Amino acid sequence: MNKRLTQEAEKQQLRSDKARASVMARYPANVERSKNERATSIETETERHKKTPPTPQGVYSPEFEKFWSSWPKHPRKTDKPKTFQKWKRALSLGADPESIMVSLDRWKVSDQWTKDSGNFIPGPKAWLHQEAYLAEFATGPAPDSQEHRKAVEWYRREEETQGGISAVEALKSKHPNIATAVLKEVHFGRE
């Protein structure tokens, strides 16, 4: 055990010495850089890390325009150019525009977005940045899918035959992923 600790300490010392030598090669100890030189190097670093300028208005893909128009009206729905940058980032990470739209449709009927008159709907830029379109809960069928329509029809028949609570319980056991969306559509209609 003691031998192993000694070996680890030697490895760490070697790494430290290499790092120190690298710094000394870049910044010799006997040369004092002026404040102006330091400021210039900081500006260069900042310029290197600047983000790409936002896309000018009117230069958006049709898929993004559909996404933007589908987003619920909300005070957080702002900054379309930066949201488009997040859209392009999501696509570059492998997201499919179709799957993003399906996920958005599911989020729009979720409890989180419908409670308190929609006070908890995030901005589209944050939603894309957080990759919320990949959320686990969004595994059920989309509200416009054939499976969803069949579940709505099935629930309406069950409600006529069983009525009330037993129909709701049957719906939750048969279609757990979309029970809330079905109940909202049947009892409150589509938005």
VENLIN-V330290 format. One record per helix or strand. SS is the DSSP state (H for helix, E for strand). FROM is the first residue (numbers start at 1). TO is the last residue. Records with the same first field share a line. If there is no record, write none. Layout:
SS = FROM-TO, FROM-TO
This chain:
H = 2-26, 35-48, 62-70, 80-92, 97-108, 111-118, 124-129, 132-134, 146-161, 164-174, 179-188
